[in-house]
């Protein structure tokens, strides 16, 4: 599988500031490792039981989790 297909980059605007994101899909855990503005990466997780998104650690993202999840899904072209 092409490693580039598992990594996406995009920008989101937060309070007038553009923040670059690098997101890598983890084939083993089926989660996303997110690096936001070059800071320490965190995980974006989808809970299949209650159909909700979260981050680990909680509150790690500068944007609402649902907004980030939507952008990640758009970037990868896959929606859950």
JOKA-V65626 format. One line per field, one symbol per residue. phi: phi as a letter, one per 20 degrees, with the letter a starting at -180 (. if undefined). psi: psi as a letter, one per 20 degrees, with the letter a starting at -180 (. if undefined). burial: # if it has 9 or more other C-alpha atoms within 8 Angstrom, else .. A space follows every 50 residues. Layout:
phi=???
psi=???
burial=???
This chain:
phi=.ffffecccbdceclndedecccceefeelddedddlmegfcddcdeffd lcdbdcffmfeedggfffgffffffemccd
psi=qohhiipqprqqpoljppppqppppohgikrppppokjrpqrppqpohgj lqqrqoqpjhqirqghgggghggghikpp.
burial=.....####....#....########....######.....######... ..####........#..##..####.....
